[in-house]
Structure formats: structure tokens, C-alpha cells
Amino acid sequence: MENKPEKTLKTSGPIFLDITADVCPLTFVRTKLLLEGMTPGDLAEIRLQGAEPLANVPRTLRAQGHEIISLKPEDPAGGASSVHRLHVRKAAD
């Protein structure tokens, strides 16, 4: 019988989190827990909505050393109250 190396399952694309139904500070708590479970360099896509999460989540992630790749509205005509998608790369621990 031949020994074969184990295959590891890798996900393609970012890890996804939807916090549109949450309010601050839970929005950041859920985001922080997601990032804590990730490997440095992994990408996360976070769906968020509302003035406080749009201001606070990216600002706090930057302050912790994570890289904000993009923050874009799902519907560009929707304005600041529309749902946004935040792409972030986890920093080295």
C-alpha cells in the first residue's frame, strides 16, 4: 500500500462575514473574532451597513495593523446608508 501525503483543503477567495443586522460595538466584536481565527495574510470580505460601522470598523482594523483593501457600496447610487463591502487582509500576528 502506497503512502500518499494528506491533502489540505484551502478556500479560494476571501472569508465572508455579514454584519449588516448588527449594531456597534457588536459589529467590531464579530469582525475581530473572525480575524482572530484567520491566518496572517488571509483576506476577509465583510458586509456592513450604517454610519457607525462604516466609520469604526475600518478605522479600528487599520489601527490594529490590518490592511484595508477596499470599502465600496454594493449599490453606488445608494449613498452612505447602503450596504458596503469591506475587503481586509489580516496582518501578521
C-alpha positions in Angstrom: 0.0 0.0 0.0 1.3 3.4 -1.0 1.5 6.3 1.5 0.1 9.5 0.0 0.5 12.9 1.6 -2.6 14.3 3.1 -4.3 17.0 1.1 -5.3 20.2 2.8 -8.5 22.0 1.8 -7.8 25.6 1.0 -10.5 28.1 0.4 -10.3 30.3 -2.6 -11.2 33.9 -2.1 -11.9 35.8 1.0 -13.6 34.6 4.1 -17.1 36.2 4.4 -18.9 37.9 7.3 -22.3 39.7 7.1 -22.7 42.2 10.0 -25.5 44.3 8.4 -28.0 43.2 11.0 -25.7 44.1 13.9 -25.1 47.4 15.8 -21.9 48.8 17.3 -20.0 47.5 19.2 -21.1 44.0 18.1 -20.1 44.8 14.5 -16.5 45.1 15.6 -16.6 42.2 18.1 -17.8 39.8 15.3 -15.2 41.2 12.9 -12.4 40.8 15.5 -13.4 37.2 16.2 -13.4 36.4 12.5 -9.9 37.8 12.1 -8.6 36.0 15.2 -9.5 32.7 13.5 -7.7 33.6 10.3 -4.1 33.1 9.2 -1.9 36.2 8.6 -2.3 37.3 5.0 -5.8 35.8 4.6 -8.5 38.0 3.1 -11.8 38.7 4.6 -14.9 40.3 3.0 -17.2 42.0 5.5 -20.6 43.2 4.5 -21.7 46.2 6.7 -24.2 48.9 6.9 -24.7 52.1 8.8 -22.7 55.2 9.6 -21.0 53.9 12.8 -19.8 50.5 11.4 -18.7 52.3 8.2 -16.5 54.7 10.2 -15.5 52.5 13.1 -14.8 49.0 11.7 -12.2 50.1 9.0 -10.6 52.6 11.3 -10.1 50.1 14.1 -8.9 47.4 11.8 -6.2 49.8 10.4 -5.2 50.8 14.0 -4.6 47.1 14.7 -2.3 46.8 11.7 -4.7 45.1 9.2 -4.7 46.2 5.6 -7.9 47.7 4.2 -8.0 46.6 0.5 -11.3 48.3 -0.4 -14.6 49.7 1.0 -17.3 50.0 -1.6 -21.0 50.3 -1.7 -23.0 47.4 -3.2 -25.2 50.0 -4.9 -23.2 53.1 -5.8 -26.4 55.1 -6.1 -27.5 54.0 -2.5 -25.5 56.6 -0.6 -23.8 56.3 2.8 -26.7 54.3 4.3 -26.4 51.5 1.7 -24.8 48.2 2.3 -21.0 48.3 1.8 -18.4 45.5 1.3 -15.1 45.8 3.1 -12.1 43.8 2.0 -9.3 43.4 4.5 -6.1 41.4 4.7 -5.1 40.1 8.2 -1.9 41.4 9.5 1.0 39.3 10.8 0.5 38.4 14.4 
